[in-house]
Amino acid sequence: MLSRVADSLYWMSRYMERTDGILRMLKINYASSQDDIQEFSWKPVLRIFSYLEEEQATSIAHQTRTVLQYMVTSKENTNSVLNIVTRARENARSVQDHITKELWQCLNDFYHTIRDEQLVRGLQKDDPVSILDILIRQGLLYYGITDITMARGEGYAFINIGKFLERGVQSADILDIKFSDLQYDLTHTDTTYWKYLLLSISGYELYLKTYRSGFDARNVVEQIVLNEDFPRSVIYSINQLQRYFERLKSDRNKDAYHKIDFMIGRIRSRVKYSTVETILRQGLHSYLNGVKEELYEVGNALNQHYFAYT
Amino acid sequence: MQTNELLNSYDVGAQTWDEMYAHQAVRTQYQGVVDFLQQMSIEELNKKEELAKRLFMSQGITFTVYSSGEGIEKIFPFDIIPRIITATEWNYIEAGIRQRLKALNLFLKDVYNNQFILKDGIVPVEMVYSCPHFLREMHGFPIPYDIYVHIAGIDLIRDQDGTFYILEDNLRTPSGVSYMLENREITKRIFPDLIPKNNVRTVTEYPNILHRNLVSLSPRQTANPTIVLLTPGIYNSAYFEHTTLARLMGVELVEGRDLVVDNHRVYMKTTAGLQQVDVIYRRVDDGFLDPLVFQPDSMLGVSGIMSAYRKGNVAIDNAVGNGVADDKAIYAFVPAMIRYYLNEEPILKNVPTYQLGNPEEREYVFANMNRMVVKKTNESGGYGMLMGHSAEEEEIMRYKTEILKDPRQYIAQPTINLSSAPCYMNGRLKPRRVDLRPYALCGPDGIQIVPGGLTRVALREGSLVVNSSQGGGSKDTWVLAG
């Protein structure tokens, strides 16, 4: 496979994963903002998914519609859903001969949907949840079509590598920023806070089934970092990353393979053999940051050894 | 019945050949379609038109116009009424194109090798050597199977008596074939059952034939040669076509930066290292192909690719340097080439062409400017063209001054009153002018022409210019099976 094609598939997938993350986060936070607007702030969301300066984020932290517009349809925000979907589509467009026609059409439709003026207006005036749902569903179509139509070859491996690398970073980020919002105070017992955090990454029901004793910050950390069955946990993402990377093993490009295989193996062991206690002993922030840094390094190595073409 | 409503404002201009109407009656080949349309209400037809637009949009059959830093997606205007060609007409066209291509191929081989045709004075030497597309780099260059033109998109028009004329030979990187394929797919969607009922010949073989030809050009004797389609990239207006063809043939779509030349071999950069490339179907113009040989600042090409080509380590399709044969001034000599190389009379006629480099012809043209179309010999896409019958005096004067500066770069042809075909416009059928571009493929096994083509249509009333850059659209083109 062409290096350029691998690169585009990888980024198409990362952007789509990010899109999904942003949209879910917005939907749940919107619900939360309707619950208790005095307490509620959009600042954590803006910190996770945008590059806004501290003051700018603070100034709009309580303006729900402004934040929604900024995060979804703003042209200025490089990380808005509009811009990310456009980039995903640009990547898909340049590799149309490597993705199925259905997949291309799905991304093309997504692009036209998000540029629809009615939708933009709806986000300003109507029920934002309906609008976000339309977009989330378009993202789900993308996942479904990828799964059902894409051949299980190298391209599929790169798509999944991008997806799970992005997801791992995202989950670590979300957890870190949500906790920093509380100054890493693990005794915080506000049930709604944890409930909305878990809802935003579709982990609420699993939490209720796993832990019977109500909300405890330690359990939240455990589920989001260490639960191998939770599809948005850090360890699940890394396991999948490893699984799809192993498919790239071949007689050619051996050195690069071993190097990256080693990096992924190391980070996987590090997370797998952690417990909540060891994480907290190291400090949650330093631990999550370390995981993120290592995932970024994997991304850089992929770039250097698999995607370099210019 | 809304027969009359749909047809009652169909006014064929005087002195015009209409593809559908003759002597106040519908031609037999159009009867099936007209009957079908008459069963539909205007609302239904409007819906069909809407559906066609939506399908083009959602399939991304678009080109992007960049303005103020933002890309806007546009669709190439599509008219829902098919253009119909009878079996007899098609047989004639096919024979004519076959003959013409044979001669053009021989000309290219000759002009880049022994130059018999120049020595015998059939084509003037200065005509060839003053053509910017005549590439000295190609002299004595070995070309697989002596095939220079692998893909040709020869433009045909019809005069007021229905005679077909060749308007242009596009032998470099002719485009538009994806519209031949996609327009057919759209017709299948908007008019279910209409195509089988009318006995229309299929065009879907095109990518298969092209792929077979590309495989046969591979210099390496291998069962699975690496074939690539070289595109200028996603900002090219024909990018959609490049992706479609790559997908339909299952070949790799590459950009210049994906390729590298090492020891006179071309490789593509893959995730598993370098992989040798055998055949390149390039959609990049000659001038941009190799910065070491042609334009040194080209970002679209591959350094060293010409050396690999010369060594015979890679096949390039179409061959480099074909521009000398589809130059608008050389065009006038194609009938002479056919007589010279094949000892046959040309089947398809040329439009009479005046060489403005020749003082007498120039004088004649200058005296009759309002009946002439003046064209720059090296431009295409409807650029650098003066339509004498509709031009302002001022524009004519400007052209005259320009022509006198470098007369070789211009030709003139009498204005041809292009034939018209029905188009659907706001609930009515209206005649609009059309041309026809069939696509011919030459391989070691001969020339094949897919029964169909691209019909371009001048959507503006009275306009004779069909180019998409000048407000033209396209139609599905049917060739009937006997």
Boltz contact constraints between the chains, C-beta under 6 A:
constraints:
  - contact:
      token1: [A, 1]
      token2: [B, 270]
      max_distance: 6.0
  - contact:
      token1: [A, 1]
      token2: [B, 271]
      max_distance: 6.0
  - contact:
      token1: [A, 2]
      token2: [B, 258]
      max_distance: 6.0
  - contact:
      token1: [A, 2]
      token2: [B, 268]
      max_distance: 6.0
  - contact:
      token1: [A, 2]
      token2: [B, 270]
      max_distance: 6.0
  - contact:
      token1: [A, 3]
      token2: [B, 269]
      max_distance: 6.0
  - contact:
      token1: [A, 3]
      token2: [B, 271]
      max_distance: 6.0
  - contact:
      token1: [A, 4]
      token2: [B, 258]
      max_distance: 6.0
  - contact:
      token1: [A, 6]
      token2: [B, 271]
      max_distance: 6.0
  - contact:
      token1: [A, 93]
      token2: [B, 234]
      max_distance: 6.0
  - contact:
      token1: [A, 94]
      token2: [B, 234]
      max_distance: 6.0
  - contact:
      token1: [A, 96]
      token2: [B, 243]
      max_distance: 6.0
  - contact:
      token1: [A, 97]
      token2: [B, 243]
      max_distance: 6.0
  - contact:
      token1: [A, 97]
      token2: [B, 246]
      max_distance: 6.0
  - contact:
      token1: [A, 97]
      token2: [B, 247]
      max_distance: 6.0
  - contact:
      token1: [A, 97]
      token2: [B, 253]
      max_distance: 6.0
  - contact:
      token1: [A, 105]
      token2: [B, 58]
      max_distance: 6.0
  - contact:
      token1: [A, 105]
      token2: [B, 59]
      max_distance: 6.0
  - contact:
      token1: [A, 108]
      token2: [B, 60]
      max_distance: 6.0
  - contact:
      token1: [A, 109]
      token2: [B, 58]
      max_distance: 6.0
  - contact:
      token1: [A, 250]
      token2: [B, 272]
      max_distance: 6.0
  - contact:
      token1: [A, 252]
      token2: [B, 272]
      max_distance: 6.0
  - contact:
      token1: [A, 252]
      token2: [B, 273]
      max_distance: 6.0
  - contact:
      token1: [A, 253]
      token2: [B, 272]
      max_distance: 6.0
  - contact:
      token1: [A, 253]
      token2: [B, 273]
      max_distance: 6.0
  - contact:
      token1: [A, 306]
      token2: [B, 271]
      max_distance: 6.0
  - contact:
      token1: [A, 309]
      token2: [B, 269]
      max_distance: 6.0
  - contact:
      token1: [A, 310]
      token2: [B, 257]
      max_distance: 6.0
